[in-house]
């Protein structure tokens, strides 16, 4: 199974994406703020990350920069 991380503050959207993608063979994990997204993305391996650009606090571009800095991609 492919592992997917969703970093998005819209919980309803995360739930809908999970409901659609899990039957298609994805293992989906969702986190709802940038700091948790950085920690989760750096601590585990994912095949794909879906990242919201308009996160509260650190925006998605900053989150991506930090993930790239902390983890060898």
Buried (B, 14 or more C-beta within 10 A) or exposed (E): EEBBBBBBBBEEBBEEBBEEBEEEEBBBBBBBBBEEBBBBBEEEEBEEBBBBEEBEEBBBEEBBEBBEEEEEE
